[in-house]
Amino acid sequence: MENNASEAWLFFGSDDHASAAANLFSLVASCKLHHLDPEAYLADVIRVMPYWPRGRYLELAPRYWARTRARLVAEEMKLPLGPITVPPPLPAEEQRATS
């Protein structure tokens, strides 16, 4: 009996590949922890990230994604391409409440 194909996913080409895979697995686990569909989450974040201010990337983390997603324009998110209207940052007291 051969199980090479089933075991192949256990090995990565290099330490860099293993590190990248570990980051992806961690992100998927975080999505599941916060009751998010990992595939939908990643599609949304990839859609939004080019327009999102770098200083606010934490708002895109799975922990905060439901609140951030609710503040985006639904019609813009339905489109596969095009600019996104970035909502203003949450006031400091609301940010502390979500931590």
N, C-alpha and C positions, 0 to 999 in steps of 0.2 A: 504494500500500500504506500502510495506516495502522497506526501502532504506538503511538498515544497511550495506550492502556490499559496496555501493557507498560512504558512509561516513567513512568507516573503515580506509581508507588511511589517514584521517585527524589526526589520533591519533597514537602515538608512545609508545612503551613499557616503555621508561624512558627518562630522560633529555638527557642522552648520545646518545640514538637512535635518538632523535629529532635533536640534534646538528650534528650528522653524516649525517642525511638526508638533513639538511639545507646546509651543505657543498657541498653535491652532487648536490642539486638543483642550488646552486650558480655557480658551475662549468659548469653545463649544460647551464645555462643562459649566462655565459661568452662565451661559445662555439658559441651559437646562435648570440651573439653580434658581434663576429668576423667571422661570416659566415662559421663556421665549423660544420660538422656533429658530434654531441656529441658522438654517438656510435663509429664512426671511430676514433675520437680523443682519446677517452678513450682506445680503443684497441691498438692504436699506442703507447700511453704513457706507458701503462702497459707493452708493448713489449720492450720499450727502457729503462725504468727506472732502471732495475737492473744493467745496464752497464753504466749509466750516472753518471758523477762526482757530488757529493752532492753540491759542491760549485756552480754548474751551473744549478740547478733545475729551476731557473726562465726562462731559455730558453724553458722549457717544458710547460709553461703557455699558455693558449689559445691565448693571445695577441701576442706571439712571435712564435707560433707553425708553421705557414705557412713557415716562413723563416727557422726555424730549420729543418722542415720536408724536405725542398728542398735540404738541405745539407747532408742528409743521403743517404746511398747506397740503391738504389731502390730494388735490388735483395735480400739484407738482410732483408728488411722490408716485402717482400712477404712471407718469410718463417715464420712458426708459432713459431719456437724455434731457438735458436742459438745465438751466440754473435753478437753484433752490433759494427760497427766501429764508434766510436765517433769522429765527426769532431772537429778540433781545435776551440778554442773560437774565436768569432769575435773580430777584433781589436777594441780598445776603441772608436775610432771615429765612427765606424759603429754601435756600441752598443748605443751610444748617439743619433744617427740618428733615431733609431727605438723606442726610449723612448717616 
